[in-house]
Amino acid sequence: MQGMGFDDPAPQGPLADFDWPMFGLVDDVRPALAKARTRGLSAALATVFAVEGGAPRGVGAQMLIMPDGGAAGFLSGGCVEADVAMHALDVLNDGRPQSLVYGAGGPVDIALPCGNRIEVLVERIPPDDDPVAKLLTLADARTPALWLSDGERRRCAAAAVDGGPHAWALVRRRFFPPIRAIVIGADPAALAAARLLSETGVATTLVRPKGPEAPPPFALAAYVREDAAEAILALKPDAWTAVCVMTHDISVEQAATAAALGSCAGYVGVLGSRRRAPEREARLKAEGFGPEDLARLHAPIGLPIGGKAPWDIAIGVVAEVMQRLGGGAAADGPL
């Protein structure tokens, strides 16, 4: 977890240092919930459940606060987090949930600069909370989840099977599996893409067939030296998985692209110039892929940002992956 996570040293004082809110770089609070659970600690979960007007974060935005002041996630543009954390410590102490209002109708000394209004539910999550256990189990299974809470009652179920009424719940939020990425390649552009994806919090596997035994010198979820197509199939890409084929070996590219298009991957991108597209499409058609399959292919990979240096390409790749998988149906958010 980047920034002030629960593996970092305890902050000085009752609250984390909110001058530099590095905890806000963490968007998904599930890993932080898992760490609190492992440590046997209660945590305070703050969730935006209502918004009037525009706001930096929408309904469903969350922040987790620990008893030592450590935090993960963010709720606004930095306007309310410190105050929410103060209330969260009270919730941790007495166990009573609090519903907070910021902006119109809220404390006059914490008016939102945007002139709008948000409502936040803060609730204590004990380490043995059954709905949290269910939430984490569904995340491990890469299954969408439905989270419901009124501060006193909580419920979590697989989103696809839940059909009950939710009028009792202030918080009604869907969780989707975290985005993950598979990058095939070994040149500087592939390494830059794998590194940048990993640093943005995407669990990234780098595949380099017959590559060096030692992994590259940056953090990855995994480094695989086996056949690219076999590696893709073994990883079982789903709708929240990006497959980035960034090799200059035509045979590896063909096999990897075919494996990716034959999977449920939500994003498939291939490095290469536009003039190579007809040749690539002809090879894929020869393997039985039709127009709908080819329409899924992003080639050249990445959004065009006007540069061809490795970091330029990597930025474009990350931007396109987030555009395709980080919003809409693939994003976590409210019902």
TAMO-V873646 format. One record per residue. N is the residue number from 0. RES is the residue in three letters. SS is DSSP state (H for helix, E for strand, - for the rest). PHI is phi in degrees with one decimal (* if undefined). NEAR is the number of other C-alpha atoms within 8 Angstrom. Layout:
# TAMO-V873646
N|RES|SS|PHI|NEAR, N|RES|SS|PHI|NEAR
This chain:
# TAMO-V873646
0|MET|-|*|7, 1|GLN|-|-80.3|9, 2|GLY|-|70.4|9, 3|MET|-|-80.5|11, 4|GLY|-|-107.0|12, 5|PHE|-|-86.4|10, 6|ASP|-|-94.2|4, 7|ASP|-|-80.1|6, 8|PRO|-|-58.5|5, 9|ALA|-|-60.7|7, 10|PRO|-|-68.2|11, 11|GLN|-|-81.0|7, 12|GLY|-|90.5|7, 13|PRO|-|-74.4|8, 14|LEU|-|-128.9|12, 15|ALA|-|-66.3|11, 16|ASP|-|-75.5|8, 17|PHE|-|-91.9|8, 18|ASP|-|-66.4|4, 19|TRP|-|-124.3|5, 20|PRO|-|-75.9|9, 21|MET|H|-64.0|8, 22|PHE|H|-60.8|13, 23|GLY|H|-72.0|10, 24|LEU|H|-72.4|10, 25|VAL|-|-91.3|13, 26|ASP|-|-102.6|9, 27|ASP|-|-97.7|7, 28|VAL|-|-84.0|12, 29|ARG|H|-61.7|7, 30|PRO|H|-60.6|8, 31|ALA|H|-68.2|11, 32|LEU|H|-61.6|11, 33|ALA|H|-63.9|9, 34|LYS|H|-68.2|9, 35|ALA|H|-62.5|14, 36|ARG|H|-63.2|12, 37|THR|H|-62.8|8, 38|ARG|-|-80.9|7, 39|GLY|-|70.7|8, 40|LEU|-|-114.8|10, 41|SER|-|-74.9|13, 42|ALA|E|-138.2|15, 43|ALA|E|-103.7|15, 44|LEU|E|-103.1|14, 45|ALA|E|-108.5|14, 46|THR|E|-132.2|14, 47|VAL|E|-73.7|16, 48|PHE|E|-114.0|13, 49|ALA|E|-152.9|8, 50|VAL|E|-137.8|13, 51|GLU|E|-117.6|7, 52|GLY|-|81.4|6, 53|GLY|-|-84.0|7, 54|ALA|-|-156.9|11, 55|PRO|-|-58.2|7, 56|ARG|-|-120.5|8, 57|GLY|-|-97.2|8, 58|VAL|-|-59.1|11, 59|GLY|-|103.6|13, 60|ALA|-|-60.3|11, 61|GLN|E|-134.1|14, 62|MET|E|-145.9|13, 63|LEU|E|-113.0|14, 64|ILE|E|-121.5|15, 65|MET|E|-96.2|13, 66|PRO|-|-59.7|10, 67|ASP|-|-85.6|10, 68|GLY|-|95.2|14, 69|GLY|-|-60.8|14, 70|ALA|E|-140.3|13, 71|ALA|E|-147.5|16, 72|GLY|E|94.0|14, 73|PHE|-|-150.9|14, 74|LEU|-|-115.6|14, 75|SER|-|-151.2|10, 76|GLY|-|-86.1|8, 77|GLY|-|98.9|8, 78|CYS|-|-77.9|8, 79|VAL|-|-121.9|11, 80|GLU|H|-58.3|11, 81|ALA|H|-64.4|8, 82|ASP|H|-68.7|7, 83|VAL|H|-59.7|10, 84|ALA|H|-62.7|11, 85|MET|H|-61.4|9, 86|HIS|H|-66.0|10, 87|ALA|H|-61.7|14, 88|LEU|H|-64.6|13, 89|ASP|H|-64.9|9, 90|VAL|H|-62.3|15, 91|LEU|H|-64.2|13, 92|ASN|H|-74.2|6, 93|ASP|H|-109.0|6, 94|GLY|-|79.5|9, 95|ARG|-|-88.6|8, 96|PRO|-|-65.8|11, 97|GLN|E|-129.7|10, 98|SER|E|-107.6|8, 99|LEU|E|-110.3|9, 100|VAL|E|-121.8|12, 101|TYR|E|-126.5|14, 102|GLY|E|97.7|14, 103|ALA|-|-57.3|9, 104|GLY|-|89.5|7, 105|GLY|-|-100.5|10, 106|PRO|-|-55.2|9, 107|VAL|H|-66.1|6, 108|ASP|H|-87.6|4, 109|ILE|H|-128.3|10, 110|ALA|-|-73.1|11, 111|LEU|-|-80.3|10, 112|PRO|-|-57.3|5, 113|CYS|-|-75.3|6, 114|GLY|-|79.6|8, 115|ASN|-|-105.7|13, 116|ARG|E|-138.9|14, 117|ILE|E|-130.8|13, 118|GLU|E|-120.5|12, 119|VAL|E|-127.6|12, 120|LEU|E|-98.8|17, 121|VAL|E|-115.3|17, 122|GLU|E|-135.8|15, 123|ARG|E|-85.7|14, 124|ILE|E|-112.5|9, 125|PRO|-|-71.6|9, 126|PRO|-|-67.7|12, 127|ASP|-|-104.6|7, 128|ASP|-|-65.9|8, 129|ASP|H|-65.5|6, 130|PRO|H|-60.5|9, 131|VAL|H|-66.1|9, 132|ALA|H|-58.3|9, 133|LYS|H|-65.3|10, 134|LEU|H|-59.2|12, 135|LEU|H|-71.3|10, 136|THR|H|-63.9|8, 137|LEU|H|-66.4|12, 138|ALA|H|-63.5|13, 139|ASP|H|-62.6|7, 140|ALA|-|-84.1|6, 141|ARG|-|53.2|9, 142|THR|-|-118.5|10, 143|PRO|-|-57.1|13, 144|ALA|E|-126.7|15, 145|LEU|E|-112.2|13, 146|TRP|E|-113.9|14, 147|LEU|E|-127.0|13, 148|SER|E|-161.4|12, 149|ASP|-|-118.6|11, 150|GLY|-|97.5|12, 151|GLU|-|-104.8|7, 152|ARG|-|-108.4|6, 153|ARG|E|-132.4|10, 154|ARG|E|-144.9|8, 155|CYS|E|-138.6|12, 156|ALA|E|-150.5|11, 157|ALA|E|-59.5|11, 158|ALA|-|-59.4|9, 159|ALA|-|-72.0|6, 160|VAL|-|-107.2|6, 161|ASP|-|-83.8|8, 162|GLY|-|-137.9|4, 163|GLY|-|-80.1|4, 164|PRO|-|-71.9|5, 165|HIS|-|-124.3|7, 166|ALA|-|-62.7|5, 167|TRP|-|-73.2|6, 168|ALA|-|-92.0|9, 169|LEU|-|-72.1|11, 170|VAL|E|-99.9|13, 171|ARG|E|-130.3|14, 172|ARG|E|-137.9|12, 173|ARG|E|-96.1|13, 174|PHE|E|-113.7|11, 175|PHE|-|-109.9|12, 176|PRO|-|-57.7|9, 177|PRO|-|-61.8|8, 178|ILE|-|-63.8|11, 179|ARG|E|-132.5|10, 180|ALA|E|-138.6|13, 181|ILE|E|-122.1|13, 182|VAL|E|-112.0|15, 183|ILE|E|-107.6|15, 184|GLY|-|152.3|13, 185|ALA|-|-145.9|10, 186|ASP|-|-80.7|7, 187|PRO|H|-56.9|7, 188|ALA|H|-66.5|13, 189|ALA|H|-64.5|15, 190|LEU|H|-65.5|10, 191|ALA|H|-64.0|11, 192|ALA|H|-65.5|16, 193|ALA|H|-62.5|14, 194|ARG|H|-67.4|11, 195|LEU|H|-68.6|11, 196|LEU|H|-59.7|13, 197|SER|H|-62.6|13, 198|GLU|H|-71.6|8, 199|THR|-|-88.1|6, 200|GLY|-|95.5|9, 201|VAL|-|-85.3|11, 202|ALA|E|-65.9|11, 203|THR|E|-117.8|14, 204|THR|E|-107.6|13, 205|LEU|E|-98.9|13, 206|VAL|E|-111.6|14, 207|ARG|-|-133.7|14, 208|PRO|-|-55.5|9, 209|LYS|-|58.2|7, 210|GLY|-|-75.3|6, 211|PRO|-|-59.0|6, 212|GLU|-|-66.1|5, 213|ALA|-|-77.1|4, 214|PRO|-|-71.9|6, 215|PRO|-|-66.8|4, 216|PRO|-|-81.6|4, 217|PHE|-|-153.4|5, 218|ALA|-|-69.3|7, 219|LEU|-|-142.1|12, 220|ALA|-|-69.6|8, 221|ALA|E|-164.3|7, 222|TYR|E|-125.3|10, 223|VAL|E|-122.0|10, 224|ARG|-|-107.2|11, 225|GLU|-|-82.7|10, 226|ASP|-|-52.9|9, 227|ALA|H|-63.7|13, 228|ALA|H|-63.4|13, 229|GLU|H|-65.1|8, 230|ALA|H|-63.8|11, 231|ILE|H|-61.8|13, 232|LEU|H|-63.3|11, 233|ALA|H|-66.6|6, 234|LEU|H|-80.7|6, 235|LYS|-|49.6|8, 236|PRO|-|-57.7|15, 237|ASP|-|-120.1|9, 238|ALA|-|-66.0|9, 239|TRP|-|-110.5|14, 240|THR|E|-115.3|14, 241|ALA|E|-103.3|16, 242|VAL|E|-109.3|14, 243|CYS|E|-113.4|13, 244|VAL|E|-90.8|14, 245|MET|-|-131.3|13, 246|THR|-|-109.1|13, 247|HIS|-|-99.8|6, 248|ASP|-|-89.0|6, 249|ILE|H|-60.8|7, 250|SER|H|-67.4|6, 251|VAL|H|-66.6|10, 252|GLU|H|-58.6|13, 253|GLN|H|-62.1|11, 254|ALA|H|-65.8|10, 255|ALA|H|-68.5|13, 256|THR|H|-65.4|12, 257|ALA|H|-63.2|10, 258|ALA|H|-64.5|11, 259|ALA|H|-67.2|15, 260|LEU|H|-67.9|12, 261|GLY|-|-81.0|6, 262|SER|-|-100.3|10, 263|CYS|-|-96.0|10, 264|ALA|-|-53.5|14, 265|GLY|-|-77.5|12, 266|TYR|E|-145.7|15, 267|VAL|E|-132.0|15, 268|GLY|E|-125.3|14, 269|VAL|E|-131.6|14, 270|LEU|-|-73.4|11, 271|GLY|-|148.7|9, 272|SER|-|-78.5|8, 273|ARG|H|-65.6|7, 274|ARG|H|-68.8|5, 275|ARG|H|-87.6|8, 276|ALA|H|-59.5|10, 277|PRO|H|-58.4|7, 278|GLU|H|-64.1|7, 279|ARG|H|-64.4|9, 280|GLU|H|-63.0|9, 281|ALA|H|-62.5|8, 282|ARG|H|-65.5|9, 283|LEU|H|-69.1|11, 284|LYS|H|-62.4|9, 285|ALA|H|-65.2|7, 286|GLU|-|-90.9|6, 287|GLY|-|102.1|6, 288|PHE|-|-82.0|9, 289|GLY|-|-101.2|7, 290|PRO|H|-57.1|6, 291|GLU|H|-65.1|6, 292|ASP|H|-65.0|9, 293|LEU|H|-66.6|9, 294|ALA|H|-67.2|7, 295|ARG|-|-78.9|9, 296|LEU|E|-84.8|11, 297|HIS|E|-102.8|11, 298|ALA|-|-146.8|12, 299|PRO|-|-65.9|10, 300|ILE|-|-66.7|12, 301|GLY|-|88.6|16, 302|LEU|-|-73.6|8, 303|PRO|-|-74.2|6, 304|ILE|-|-113.3|7, 305|GLY|-|94.0|5, 306|GLY|-|-132.2|7, 307|LYS|-|-121.7|6, 308|ALA|-|-70.6|7, 309|PRO|H|-52.1|11, 310|TRP|H|-70.0|9, 311|ASP|H|-61.4|11, 312|ILE|H|-63.8|14, 313|ALA|H|-61.7|15, 314|ILE|H|-61.1|11, 315|GLY|H|-63.6|13, 316|VAL|H|-65.3|12, 317|VAL|H|-61.2|12, 318|ALA|H|-62.0|10, 319|GLU|H|-70.6|10, 320|VAL|H|-60.8|12, 321|MET|H|-66.0|9, 322|GLN|H|-62.6|8, 323|ARG|H|-83.0|9, 324|LEU|H|-111.0|15, 325|GLY|-|-94.5|10, 326|GLY|-|-135.6|9, 327|GLY|H|64.3|6, 328|ALA|H|-67.0|4, 329|ALA|H|-90.0|10, 330|ALA|-|-97.2|10, 331|ASP|-|-75.5|9, 332|GLY|E|172.0|10, 333|PRO|E|-78.9|8, 334|LEU|-|-70.7|5
